Amino acid sequence: MKKLSLLMLCLLPTTHVVADETRFNLMTVDNFIIPGYRSMAESTNALHQAAEIFCRQPDESGLSMLHSRFHTAMDSWQRIQAIQIGPIEKRMRTFRIQFWPDKRRSVNRHLTSLLDKAEPALLEQQRFTNGSVAVQGFSALERLLFPLGTVAGQFSASPEGDFRCRLVESITENLSIISSSILDEWQTGKSSHRQLIATAAQGNARYNDSSEVSARLLNNLFTQLERIIEQKIRRPLGKDEKHSRGKRAESWRSGRSLRNITLNLEGIEQLNQHAFLSRLSHPEITTSIHHTMAESKAILSKIEIPLNGAVADPTTRKQLVLLAESIELLKHQVIGKLAAELDIPIGFNSLDGD
Amino acid sequence: MMKKTLLIISAALVSFQAWSTPDEKQVLIHYADLAYAMYEDSLITAKQLQQAVNRLIKQPTEANLKAAKKAWVEARVPYQQTEAYRFGNAIVDDWEGKVNAWPLDEGLIDYVSASYGKESDENIYYTANVIANPSLMLSGRVIDATKITKTLLADTLHEVDGIEANVATGYHAIEFLLWGQDLNGAGPGAGARSASDFNTQICAWGNCDRRARYLEVVTDLLVEELKWMTQQWTTDGEARKVLLEQDTKSGLATILTGMGSLSYGELAGERMKLGLMLHDPEEEHDCFSDNTHWSHYYDAMGIRNVYTGSYRRIDGSLVKGPSLSDLVAAADASTDKALRSALDNTQTKMQTLVDSAMAGKAYDQMIGENNDRGNRRVMAAIDALLQQTRQIEKAVTSLKLDAIAFEGSDSLDAPKKVF
């Protein structure tokens, strides 16, 4: 009898945890992931429409509409950027949406070559999506919409201007198609990714069990923190002022590098809340993570010049160093305390390469 | 009688060895022994490359150029296998940029074609061309490059201004000097440098004396560096000491970190996926020589070596001993089996890339646009690496090493800060 109860004690919490794990995973899907992709599908569709309107008559008002919708669409992407499981994994969609960082200047090389060729056939949907990913998403679009000189005239009525505008249409259409496909594959039908997560506990084609889903989500969270620290802040920062590299900042041409980080942190906060903190019975860990998150946001909000300029200014450099340290602390709280408490393995991060 | 019994027992022990669990420490010691063997082979083959290069410089004939290229390809065989040591062993990771930095902006070193491009957001020195310029402006000061010396290449030029694409030393700098740029795009053919580029009598592109001198110095540097790294793995070498002094669990995590990080972020991501999605022939690891298929193949083999504790040396002998695989098998036999089969599967997929290259379709053609078959082959190898990474993560869990975070320096340098 005694033996039996011991056995039951061992079993009970486990089944309980499994049911809970699926519940928390689905909560994350329903409250963060699907709404995030829905907003991305809507905003990229609006962006594509703005591109079509602009290309019919390339004028200032059309351009300002296009700029504003570029920002809204990029906002929605940055908020959900951390998620690297599910339909986004297919066909290297992450990189089609945004090719960055671009260490080998591929976007410039491939974009220049495409504009030089100016063959309309290259922009046909099928051909375009099977070509180089470097010209398919936000990075290439940003170069076209926020060039160093003035935009006016670049889209003028000429074969060149026309091709440039067709390219803007192709990119925005591509972004819109990818985003709505991702949304669709997450939520529609029996083989949707949501369904795979809902049935993960029994094991399926994609997941061995529900804890594998949690482990992937935690890995995504951790990788995103790493991406912010290393790629978005420290690469442009360099070791000192003289070695700062403002042009390595993400989205510097459209002046939204810091805004991206703000949105990344918002996304991380939501992901963390739904997937992990809400199932934690340890208030100290939640408190310390909330505290560090608030501190990171506070430091970020005090930086008043764009990141590409801020890296070269002694005062703002200090703030950026602090910001990176603060997010690093957050990362340590996640991979140390949180992961240990929930007993979730972190796994390898995809940014380990050079 | 007594003696016979003992013999039987020891024979039983030997045959039983595969099934018994080795001591964790023994596994670590053997891992260090394997490292020594691999780096020593890298050194031996680099010295052979050095001799071939010296012959080429003395007599710049096509035959000697061909021999030097062959020596370079052979030198890559053991070196690529050592890459499984890079991530995880800080001493290797801090050093590897001197010998295997990639990708490089080759315009820093020598003449390049117009298609190389004229501007770079990332690197202001990307057309500095030290071979043509005895005087250079770097980091706001004038550099006297009249004499091409080890110091100039290793300390002044290499990674100048902290820009990683400024690669002045290592295998890929040598590769560029031997082959030249591959201007065939996604078409067939590698770089086609002529031996006359080293011939001061008929020097079409100029500066042949400086080019020859560069090649000589950069090859000498490679030999020196490999000698140094081999020493780090001797009985009292620093790398071995660091590995064995730590807690054995951390030591095992070092092995798995090396395997996982090379499989995932580096090989599957940076070296393979990136090139495939850009369909860009410049995005291949050995872009001048078109030797990429072998580089990837031996990377995969290196990962398998450190897991199974065995390495086939260049002289044909087999080094074998207590392995991580034995430990994982003892903890969870199915995890070990799954990981072994994932490693084998990767090797098979890499073999397909090698076969394709041997049949005349090189790696840069396989990643080309509109080459569905080639693209699928490369993707299959990437997928195999991703599968393998998941299995490595499971091995980590089976050995209860989860608490050891897998991202190198900060967690390993300051464990207190993390946990």
Boltz contact constraints between the chains, C-beta under 6 A:
constraints:
  - contact:
      token1: [A, 92]
      token2: [B, 277]
      max_distance: 6.0
  - contact:
      token1: [A, 95]
      token2: [B, 277]
      max_distance: 6.0
  - contact:
      token1: [A, 104]
      token2: [B, 103]
      max_distance: 6.0
  - contact:
      token1: [A, 105]
      token2: [B, 120]
      max_distance: 6.0
  - contact:
      token1: [A, 105]
      token2: [B, 121]
      max_distance: 6.0
  - contact:
      token1: [A, 106]
      token2: [B, 278]
      max_distance: 6.0
  - contact:
      token1: [A, 131]
      token2: [B, 369]
      max_distance: 6.0
  - contact:
      token1: [A, 132]
      token2: [B, 278]
      max_distance: 6.0
  - contact:
      token1: [A, 132]
      token2: [B, 279]
      max_distance: 6.0
  - contact:
      token1: [A, 133]
      token2: [B, 277]
      max_distance: 6.0
  - contact:
      token1: [A, 134]
      token2: [B, 278]
      max_distance: 6.0
  - contact:
      token1: [A, 243]
      token2: [B, 162]
      max_distance: 6.0
  - contact:
      token1: [A, 247]
      token2: [B, 121]
      max_distance: 6.0
  - contact:
      token1: [A, 332]
      token2: [B, 418]
      max_distance: 6.0
  - contact:
      token1: [A, 335]
      token2: [B, 405]
      max_distance: 6.0
  - contact:
      token1: [A, 336]
      token2: [B, 418]
      max_distance: 6.0
  - contact:
      token1: [A, 336]
      token2: [B, 419]
      max_distance: 6.0
  - contact:
      token1: [A, 345]
      token2: [B, 397]
      max_distance: 6.0
  - contact:
      token1: [A, 345]
      token2: [B, 402]
      max_distance: 6.0
  - contact:
      token1: [A, 347]
      token2: [B, 393]
      max_distance: 6.0
  - contact:
      token1: [A, 348]
      token2: [B, 260]
      max_distance: 6.0
  - contact:
      token1: [A, 348]
      token2: [B, 264]
      max_distance: 6.0
  - contact:
      token1: [A, 348]
      token2: [B, 389]
      max_distance: 6.0
  - contact:
      token1: [A, 348]
      token2: [B, 406]
      max_distance: 6.0
  - contact:
      token1: [A, 349]
      token2: [B, 407]
      max_distance: 6.0
  - contact:
      token1: [A, 350]
      token2: [B, 265]
      max_distance: 6.0
  - contact:
      token1: [A, 350]
      token2: [B, 269]
      max_distance: 6.0
  - contact:
      token1: [A, 351]
      token2: [B, 265]
      max_distance: 6.0
  - contact:
      token1: [A, 352]
      token2: [B, 261]
      max_distance: 6.0
  - contact:
      token1: [A, 352]
      token2: [B, 265]
      max_distance: 6.0
  - contact:
      token1: [A, 353]
      token2: [B, 265]
      max_distance: 6.0
  - contact:
      token1: [A, 353]
      token2: [B, 266]
      max_distance: 6.0
  - contact:
      token1: [A, 353]
      token2: [B, 269]
      max_distance: 6.0
  - contact:
      token1: [A, 353]
      token2: [B, 270]
      max_distance: 6.0
  - contact:
      token1: [A, 354]
      token2: [B, 270]
      max_distance: 6.0
